[in-house]
Amino acid sequence: MREVLRIFDRMVPALTIALTCLVVPASLLYLLPSFLGLFAPAPDPKVDLYTVNRPMAFTFLDADGNDVGHRGAVVGQRLKLEQMPAYLPAAFIAMEDRRFYSHNGIDLRGLLRALYLDIRARHLVAGGSTISQQTAKIVYTQQERTMSRKLTELMDAAGLEKALSKKQILELYLNRIYLGSAAYGVDGASRVYFGKSARDLTLAQAAMLATLTRAPSVFSPRRDLLKAQQRASLVLDAMQQTGAITEEQAADARAHPAVIIDRTVLDARNYFLDTAADQAKQMAAEAGAKPDADLIVHTTLEPKLQEGARLAATKVIAKSGKRTRTQEAAVVMMKPDGAVAALLGGIDYQTSVFNRAVQARRQPGSAFKPFVYLAALEDGISPWDMRDDVAVDINGYQPQNFGGHYYGTLTLADALAHSVNTITVNLAQEVGVKKVVDAAKRVGITSPLEPNASLALGTSEVTPLELTAAYAAFANGGLRADPYFITEVDDAGGKILYRRAEPKPQRVIDASVDRDLLAMLWNVVATGTGGSASLGAREAAGKTGTTQNSQDAWFVGFTTDYVTAVWVGNDDNSPTRGVTGGTLPAQIWKAAMLTAEKGLPLHGLNRSPPEPPHVQDELLASEPSGQVIAGDDESAGALARAEPPPEAERPRRRDAFDRVLGWLFGNDEDRDGAPAGPAR
């Protein structure tokens, strides 16, 4: 039979139908619905007609259980006719099938009119399908326009009419019809275009939805709102003709035309939801769920924080991006236990769906330095131990500080606060680069790390997500914090397919070591390169990072409540104009964190006390005096060939007053990256 239908498809449809209409008496045509009804099979009661042959639907809930997004089919809720405003089904009947309640699945007048149009055009241009036929096509068949499909559609429509009431067919149709933008059913489309349930649609909005049945992509109000409003006016005319609405109602609807919602806020969530969807599919599959099963996904997303991150990034890039030649930004915000509260993978999801927060590997620059100091602390070195700022030459690798400056003798706390490259590289050599790699891996860095001298200045690439997770171990007292987006996955029937189990705490940093490291990272914000990220009375800690030629700039920091990483740069790795971790990234970080922390109580970081006073007194008494040169940028890419100044000419360690002067008049940003030339 299928082979016969394929052959039939190759024939000239319009001519065949025309000959049939000439030889078959009209009286027999009117018996066609009843004849088909005798042989049409009734729908299988075991099959859910609301989901069969429909794409998988994901519904995402935020951390508070509110609906925050969809993937796959956007289906909304299954609504009964009584739950819809009466003019909503009336709009679709007026446009699609005015004799819906009088025919038994096949409208012969409409079919003959379609045949005439097909014959005149010499190809299929009209279908004459009733709502019952359209429902059968949606539920049972593919969407190709062939004669075999049309015959199958007629048979299936007769089956629906035999098994279901008109009310049931109309409800099925209105809950299944595709209306563009991945929306299936009037409730899904209402939420996509108008941001509300179909229960609350206005007459103008209902009329606009009814224009989308035949070519939803072409007629989408997102493409041309004015034309969509004009088409909706034609629906209002049709509804007047059928008596569904009065002239006054139509006039009022035209005076208040439907407008669609701005999806900027919702689209920004897609970076988070894309990642969560991939994980949810895997979790559902491991639980044995059907590949096309609808899923309810409970996430860790906090919409207020997501919007705060979006606004912070877009405002800063809009204000300074052109001047600094910076086009993109990524933000990851998580709780110290690893729950991802917000994730922004780019400035505009509509322009680029590439998720820079998860997929892009970039050099972290000096944002990697805390792992060097972590390894040193674990090796028994104190934050208040002192090191000399001397030139570095490791097999030809000769990084120097920004501007070629030297700082004399500094505590390690000050060396990190002011991002002194030479001391950091030498410290990594002192404790062993392998220990630095082990420390970074242990706290959450998963990308490959090259165990070379330049690693200390962040030349191995990482993602913003993994860098945030690694810093979370600093923020939570030294426990491993694996990032997670999902707490539970359910099927449409409420069956739990996955529920996150609270992992057993895994200590990866000794508590006393973590307190010392927190004191050092707090010092970065309080007195060092991270000053622009200061949250005032709320204690914060973090680290700036800038790579060679300012290709990448970072600020990664935390409070007791949230850990946040910000990256800015360009997708093509082109250099920015002077952007450093303490400028745009710190500004974005501060704005996003102020939104996140609003209304939360103040809690101090669990850090070691500040530098003991006697340490500074001993330094001032023992060190030679000299000029303090402000500026502490890092530049791993620059190869310094100059020898360090003689011992007597080296500047002494800065006291508090000198540091204030340096902060006011010097350049306290950092700059680092891959070493240039053969040393790389």
GINORRA-V61242 format. One record per residue. N is the residue number from 1. NEAR is the number of other ideal C-beta (glycine too) atoms within 8 Angstrom. Layout:
N;NEAR
N;NEAR
//
This chain:
1;4
2;5
3;6
4;7
5;11
6;9
7;8
8;10
9;10
10;5
11;9
12;6
13;11
14;13
15;9
16;11
17;11
18;10
19;8
20;8
21;10
22;6
23;5
24;8
25;5
26;6
27;6
28;8
29;10
30;8
31;8
32;11
33;13
34;8
35;8
36;13
37;13
38;6
39;6
40;11
41;4
42;7
43;11
44;5
45;4
46;3
47;7
48;5
49;9
50;9
51;8
52;9
53;5
54;11
55;8
56;10
57;15
58;13
59;10
60;15
61;11
62;11
63;9
64;4
65;6
66;7
67;6
68;11
69;9
70;12
71;9
72;9
73;12
74;14
75;14
76;14
77;6
78;8
79;15
80;7
81;10
82;4
83;6
84;14
85;8
86;7
87;12
88;14
89;11
90;12
91;15
92;14
93;14
94;14
95;10
96;11
97;10
98;6
99;10
100;13
101;4
102;4
103;10
104;8
105;14
106;15
107;10
108;10
109;7
110;12
111;10
112;10
113;10
114;11
115;13
116;8
117;10
118;15
119;11
120;6
121;9
122;7
123;7
124;9
125;6
126;8
127;8
128;11
129;8
130;16
131;13
132;14
133;14
134;13
135;14
136;14
137;13
138;11
139;13
140;10
141;9
142;4
143;5
144;5
145;6
146;7
147;11
148;10
149;12
150;9
151;9
152;10
153;14
154;13
155;11
156;14
157;15
158;15
159;14
160;15
161;13
162;8
163;7
164;9
165;5
166;8
167;7
168;8
169;14
170;13
171;11
172;13
173;13
174;15
175;14
176;14
177;13
178;8
179;14
180;11
181;11
182;10
183;15
184;16
185;15
186;16
187;15
188;15
189;18
190;16
191;13
192;10
193;16
194;11
195;5
196;7
197;9
198;12
199;9
200;6
201;15
202;8
203;14
204;13
205;12
206;13
207;16
208;16
209;15
210;14
211;13
212;13
213;11
214;5
215;6
216;12
217;7
218;6
219;14
220;11
221;12
222;7
223;9
224;6
225;9
226;6
227;9
228;15
229;13
230;8
231;11
232;16
233;10
234;9
235;15
236;14
237;9
238;10
239;15
240;12
241;7
242;10
243;4
244;11
245;11
246;6
247;6
248;6
249;10
250;14
251;8
252;9
253;15
254;10
255;6
256;7
257;9
258;14
259;4
260;8
261;7
262;4
263;6
264;7
265;9
266;9
267;10
268;12
269;13
270;11
271;15
272;14
273;15
274;12
275;12
276;14
277;12
278;8
279;10
280;14
281;8
282;8
283;12
284;14
285;9
286;7
287;9
288;4
289;10
290;4
291;6
292;7
293;10
294;11
295;16
296;11
297;14
298;10
299;15
300;12
301;17
302;11
303;10
304;8
305;14
306;16
307;11
308;14
309;16
310;12
311;10
312;15
313;16
314;9
315;9
316;14
317;15
318;6
319;6
320;10
321;11
322;5
323;6
324;12
325;11
326;15
327;8
328;12
329;17
330;16
331;18
332;14
333;15
334;16
335;11
336;13
337;7
338;12
339;9
340;15
341;14
342;16
343;17
344;15
345;13
346;15
347;9
348;7
349;11
350;4
351;6
352;7
353;7
354;9
355;13
356;14
357;16
358;12
359;8
360;13
361;6
362;13
363;13
364;15
365;20
366;19
367;16
368;16
369;15
370;14
371;13
372;14
373;15
374;13
375;15
376;12
377;13
378;11
379;8
380;4
381;9
382;7
383;14
384;10
385;8
386;10
387;11
388;8
389;15
390;8
391;10
392;13
393;7
394;9
395;6
396;7
397;13
398;12
399;18
400;13
401;16
402;14
403;8
404;8
405;9
406;13
407;16
408;12
409;11
410;15
411;12
412;18
413;12
414;13
415;15
416;18
417;13
418;12
419;16
420;15
421;17
422;14
423;13
424;18
425;15
426;11
427;16
428;15
429;10
430;7
431;12
432;9
433;12
434;7
435;11
436;16
437;11
438;9
439;12
440;12
441;9
442;8
443;14
444;12
445;12
446;5
447;10
448;4
449;10
450;8
451;8
452;8
453;11
454;15
455;16
456;14
457;17
458;17
459;13
460;11
461;7
462;12
463;12
464;17
465;13
466;13
467;15
468;16
469;14
470;13
471;15
472;18
473;16
474;16
475;12
476;10
477;7
478;12
479;11
480;10
481;14
482;8
483;12
484;10
485;12
486;15
487;8
488;10
489;15
490;11
491;12
492;10
493;4
494;7
495;6
496;8
497;11
498;12
499;7
500;8
501;4
502;3
503;6
504;3
505;5
506;7
507;9
508;9
509;14
510;8
511;9
512;6
513;12
514;14
515;11
516;13
517;15
518;14
519;14
520;15
521;15
522;13
523;13
524;16
525;14
526;9
527;8
528;15
529;17
530;16
531;12
532;9
533;15
534;10
535;12
536;4
537;4
538;8
539;11
540;14
541;14
542;15
543;16
544;20
545;19
546;19
547;19
548;14
549;7
550;14
551;14
552;15
553;19
554;18
555;19
556;16
557;17
558;15
559;14
560;10
561;9
562;14
563;15
564;16
565;16
566;17
567;16
568;16
569;13
570;11
571;10
572;4
573;6
574;7
575;7
576;14
577;9
578;7
579;14
580;14
581;19
582;15
583;14
584;14
585;17
586;15
587;11
588;17
589;15
590;12
591;13
592;18
593;15
594;10
595;14
596;17
597;12
598;6
599;3
600;7
601;3
602;7
603;8
604;7
605;11
606;8
607;11
608;7
609;5
610;4
611;9
612;7
613;6
614;6
615;10
616;9
617;8
618;8
619;11
620;9
621;6
622;5
623;10
624;6
625;4
626;9
627;4
628;11
629;10
630;11
631;12
632;18
633;16
634;18
635;14
636;17
637;12
638;9
639;11
640;10
641;4
642;7
643;4
644;8
645;6
646;5
647;4
648;5
649;6
650;14
651;10
652;11
653;13
654;11
655;8
656;5
657;6
658;9
659;10
660;8
661;11
662;14
663;11
664;6
665;6
666;11
667;9
668;14
669;13
670;17
671;14
672;19
673;18
674;11
675;13
676;9
677;6
678;4
679;11
680;7
//
